[in-house]
């Protein structure tokens, strides 16, 4: 049985500069909800990521890392 892929944070898109900060993922700041949704839509189309609504004015975008894949560059 194959291992399931692991979701990895790809980016955050937000309208609220006070709630999101210090992320290891890139943060895209939008002026309003319409712009936030447009940014998330285009990023998801380009990267095939999944958009998750955090219900605080922010959207988290994740991609599935293949099972057994490591972030480490060491062999």
Secondary structure as UniProt FT lines:
FT   STRAND          6..14
FT   TURN            17..19
FT   STRAND          26..29
FT   HELIX           33..47
FT   STRAND          50..53
FT   STRAND          58..65
FT   TURN            67..68
//
